[in-house]
Amino acid sequence: MADKQMHTQSREINLLTASRELPLYGKRILVTAPRNYAYRLSEQIIKQGGLPVLMPTIETCYLSNYTKLDTALYHIGEFDWIIFTSRNGITAFFHRMNDLNIPISVVQKCQLCALGKDAESLLSFCNKVDLIPTESSPAGIVAELAKLPQIHEKKVLIPAPEVVGLPEPDVVPNLITDLQQLGIEVTRVPTYITQGLNTSIYSIELNLIRQGIIDVIAFSSTAEVESFLTMFNSQSDYERCIIACFGPYTTANARKLGVNVSIVAKDYSSFEGFAEAIAEFFTLTSSSH
C-alpha cells in the first residue's frame, strides 16, 4: 500500500513548487475544446506550469428540435443498452428527461455504458453504470460488447451529437457500423448540437498562432480540428506550433486532414493524462538538448 501512496504522490504536483521547475513553464498551449470541456483541460495545463490560451473552435449546445430525442426517451424501456460516447451526451440526455418529468428510474432496466471519466458524470445523474470499457474509445465499447452472450439480440440506443456546419467526424458512424456487424439493432438519436464557432472573435489568438507565439495546439476531438482548419488559408500559418491530440482517434483523423501531430496522449481516459503527455514531451526534448 505504501508503494501505491508514493506513486500517487509523485504524480501529483505540489502547488508550492516554483513555476520555473514545472515542465510546461512559460509554454502557451492553445485549447480548442468547447468551453464546457476547456476549463477542465486548462486546469490540468496550469498544474503542469503551462499557460492555457482559450480558443474553442466548436461549441456544444442544446438541440433546437427535440422530436426524435423525446420519442426515444418516452420509449426508453425498449432498449437493452444505452451507450454514451461523451459527457455532453450524458448531460443533455438527463436534462431532457428532467424537462419531460420522466423519472430516472426508467433507465434502471437498461444497461448503461460510458467512457473513462464520463462514468462519474453518469453516476451523478442516475447512480448506475454497467460498463466502462478498458479502452476509452468506440473500439473499446465494441470489444466489450462482443464478449457478451446473446448480444446480437439486443437493442442499443446511442445518444449522439447532431453536427452542424462541419463535416461529421466518422467516430459515431463507425461505432454504429461495428455494432451492427455484431447483429445489434442500433438506434442513433440526436441529443445535443456540435457546431463551428464564428471565428471573427479570434483575431488576437489567430495572430499569436501565425507569429509562432503559441507553443502547442491541443485538440481533444476531430470536430475541433475540422473547425480549426477552416480558420487558416494554409498550413504555414500554424506550422511553428507543436500539435497535440487526445488519443489515437483524434490523432488518426488529424493526420488524415494533413495535420502533423507530434504529441499523442496514451492515457486518454482523462484530461490529466493529456496534460501529462504534453509535459512529458517537453521534459524529453529539454533533456535531449
C-alpha positions in Angstrom: 0.0 0.0 0.0 2.9 2.4 0.9 4.2 2.0 -2.7 0.9 2.9 -4.1 0.7 6.1 -2.0 4.2 7.0 -3.0 3.2 6.6 -6.6 0.2 8.9 -6.4 2.2 11.5 -4.5 4.9 11.6 -7.1 2.3 12.0 -9.8 0.7 15.0 -8.1 2.4 18.3 -8.5 2.8 20.2 -5.2 1.1 23.6 -5.6 4.0 25.3 -3.8 6.5 24.2 -6.4 8.1 27.2 -8.2 6.7 27.7 -11.7 10.1 27.5 -13.4 10.5 24.0 -12.0 7.3 22.7 -13.7 7.5 21.0 -17.1 5.3 23.5 -19.0 6.8 26.6 -17.5 6.3 29.6 -19.9 4.6 27.4 -22.6 1.5 28.8 -24.2 -1.0 26.0 -25.0 -4.0 26.7 -27.2 -7.1 24.8 -26.0 -9.6 24.3 -28.8 -12.1 22.3 -26.8 -15.6 23.7 -26.3 -15.8 25.9 -23.3 -17.6 23.2 -21.1 -14.5 21.0 -21.5 -11.9 23.7 -21.9 -11.8 24.7 -18.2 -11.1 21.1 -17.2 -8.2 20.8 -19.7 -6.9 24.3 -18.8 -6.8 23.3 -15.1 -4.5 20.4 -15.8 -2.3 22.5 -18.0 -2.0 25.1 -15.3 -1.0 22.4 -12.8 1.9 21.5 -15.1 3.0 25.1 -15.2 1.6 25.9 -18.6 -0.3 29.0 -19.8 -3.6 27.9 -21.5 -4.9 30.2 -24.2 -8.6 29.5 -24.9 -9.9 29.3 -28.4 -12.8 27.0 -28.6 -13.2 26.1 -32.3 -16.6 24.3 -31.7 -19.4 24.6 -29.3 -21.8 22.1 -27.9 -25.3 23.2 -27.1 -28.9 22.1 -26.7 -31.0 20.9 -29.6 -33.4 23.2 -31.4 -35.7 20.3 -32.3 -36.4 17.6 -29.7 -38.8 15.4 -31.6 -36.5 12.4 -32.1 -34.9 12.5 -28.6 -38.3 12.8 -26.9 -39.6 9.8 -28.8 -36.6 7.7 -27.6 -37.0 8.9 -24.0 -40.7 8.0 -23.9 -39.8 4.5 -25.1 -36.6 4.1 -23.1 -37.7 0.7 -21.7 -37.5 -0.9 -25.2 -33.7 -0.6 -25.2 -31.3 -3.1 -23.6 -28.3 -0.8 -23.7 -27.7 3.0 -23.7 -24.2 3.8 -24.9 -22.9 7.3 -24.2 -19.9 8.4 -26.2 -19.5 11.8 -24.5 -20.1 13.7 -21.3 -22.2 16.2 -23.3 -24.5 13.4 -24.4 -25.0 12.3 -20.8 -25.7 15.8 -19.6 -28.1 16.7 -22.4 -29.9 13.3 -22.2 -30.7 13.6 -18.4 -31.5 17.3 -18.6 -34.1 16.5 -21.2 -35.5 13.6 -19.1 -35.9 16.0 -16.3 -37.6 18.6 -18.5 -40.1 15.9 -19.6 -40.6 14.8 -15.9 -39.6 11.3 -16.9 -38.4 9.5 -13.7 -34.7 8.5 -13.6 -35.9 5.0 -12.5 -36.8 4.2 -16.2 -33.2 3.7 -17.1 -32.7 1.1 -14.3 -33.8 -1.7 -16.7 -31.2 -0.7 -19.3 -27.5 -1.4 -19.2 -25.5 1.8 -19.3 -22.1 2.3 -20.9 -19.8 5.3 -20.6 -16.1 6.0 -21.4 -13.4 6.8 -18.9 -14.2 9.7 -16.5 -17.6 10.2 -18.2 -18.7 7.3 -15.9 -18.5 9.7 -13.0 -21.0 12.1 -14.7 -23.3 9.2 -15.5 -23.2 8.0 -11.8 -24.1 11.5 -10.6 -27.2 11.6 -12.8 -28.6 8.1 -12.2 -26.3 6.3 -9.8 -25.7 3.5 -12.3 -23.1 2.4 -14.8 -22.8 -1.1 -16.1 -19.8 -0.9 -18.4 -16.7 1.2 -18.5 -14.6 -0.3 -21.4 -10.9 -0.9 -20.6 -10.0 1.1 -23.7 -11.7 4.6 -23.5 -12.8 4.5 -27.1 -15.5 3.3 -29.5 -13.4 0.3 -30.3 -13.2 -0.4 -26.6 -17.0 -0.4 -26.4 -17.3 -2.8 -29.4 -14.7 -5.2 -27.9 -16.5 -5.4 -24.6 -20.0 -5.9 -26.1 -18.7 -8.5 -28.5 -17.8 -10.7 -25.5 -21.4 -10.8 -24.2 -23.6 -13.8 -24.9 -26.8 -13.1 -26.9 -25.6 -9.5 -27.7 -26.9 -9.9 -31.3 -30.5 -10.0 -29.9 -30.1 -6.7 -28.1 -31.3 -3.2 -28.9 -28.9 -0.3 -28.3 -29.5 3.4 -28.1 -26.7 5.8 -28.9 -27.3 9.5 -27.8 -25.1 11.3 -30.3 -24.3 14.9 -31.4 -26.0 16.5 -34.4 -23.1 18.1 -36.3 -24.0 21.4 -37.8 -21.9 23.4 -40.3 -18.9 20.9 -40.2 -18.2 17.6 -41.8 -19.3 14.9 -39.3 -16.3 13.1 -37.8 -16.6 9.3 -38.6 -16.4 8.3 -34.9 -20.1 7.7 -34.2 -21.0 6.3 -37.7 -18.1 3.8 -37.4 -19.2 2.8 -34.0 -22.8 2.2 -35.3 -21.4 0.1 -38.2 -19.2 -2.0 -35.9 -22.2 -2.7 -33.5 -24.5 -3.6 -36.4 -21.9 -6.1 -37.6 -22.3 -7.8 -34.2 -26.0 -8.2 -35.2 -27.1 -5.5 -32.7 -30.1 -3.3 -33.6 -28.8 0.3 -33.2 -30.8 3.5 -32.8 -28.9 6.7 -33.0 -30.7 9.7 -31.5 -29.6 13.4 -31.8 -29.1 14.6 -28.2 -27.1 17.8 -28.5 -25.6 20.0 -31.2 -21.9 20.3 -32.1 -21.2 23.3 -34.3 -18.4 25.5 -35.5 -17.9 29.0 -33.9 -17.8 32.3 -35.7 -14.0 32.9 -35.9 -14.3 36.7 -36.1 -13.8 36.9 -32.3 -10.4 35.3 -32.5 -8.2 37.8 -34.3 -5.7 38.1 -31.4 -5.4 34.3 -30.9 -5.0 33.7 -34.7 -2.2 36.3 -34.8 -0.4 34.6 -31.9 -0.6 31.3 -33.8 0.7 32.9 -37.1 3.6 34.6 -35.2 4.6 31.2 -33.6 4.0 32.6 -30.1 1.7 29.6 -29.3 3.9 26.6 -28.4 1.3 23.8 -28.6 -2.2 23.4 -30.1 -4.1 20.9 -28.1 -7.0 19.1 -29.9 -9.4 16.9 -27.9 -11.7 15.9 -30.8 -11.8 15.6 -34.6 -14.5 18.3 -34.8 -12.2 20.8 -33.2 -9.5 20.0 -35.8 -12.1 20.3 -38.7 -13.2 23.7 -37.5 -9.7 24.9 -36.7 -8.6 24.2 -40.3 -11.3 26.4 -41.7 -9.7 29.4 -39.9 -6.5 29.3 -41.9 -5.5 29.6 -45.5 -2.5 27.4 -45.4 -0.5 25.1 -43.1 2.3 27.6 -43.0 0.0 29.7 -40.7 0.3 27.2 -37.8 3.4 25.1 -38.7 5.6 26.6 -36.0 3.2 25.2 -33.3 3.5 21.7 -31.9 0.3 19.7 -32.4 -1.0 17.5 -29.5 -4.0 15.2 -29.8 -6.1 13.4 -27.1 -6.0 9.7 -28.0 -5.4 7.7 -31.2 -8.8 8.5 -33.0 -8.3 12.3 -33.0 -4.7 11.7 -34.0 -5.5 9.5 -36.9 -8.2 11.9 -38.1 -6.0 14.9 -37.7 -3.3 13.2 -39.8 -5.9 12.3 -42.4 -6.7 16.0 -42.6 -3.0 16.8 -43.2 -2.1 17.9 -39.7 1.4 17.0 -38.4 0.8 15.5 -34.9 3.8 15.3 -32.5 2.2 14.5 -29.2 -0.4 11.7 -28.6 -1.8 11.2 -25.2 -1.6 7.4 -24.4 -3.8 7.8 -21.3 -7.0 9.2 -22.9 -9.5 8.5 -20.1 -9.0 11.9 -18.6 -7.5 15.4 -19.4 -4.9 14.8 -16.7 -3.3 12.2 -19.0 -3.4 14.7 -21.9 -1.6 17.5 -19.9 0.9 14.9 -18.7 1.7 13.8 -22.3 2.3 17.4 -23.3 4.5 17.9 -20.2 6.4 14.7 -20.9 7.2 15.9 -24.5 8.9 19.0 -23.2 10.7 17.1 -20.4 12.1 14.7 -23.0 13.0 17.5 -25.5 14.8 19.6 -22.9 16.7 16.6 -21.5 17.9 15.6 -25.1 19.3 19.0 -25.7 
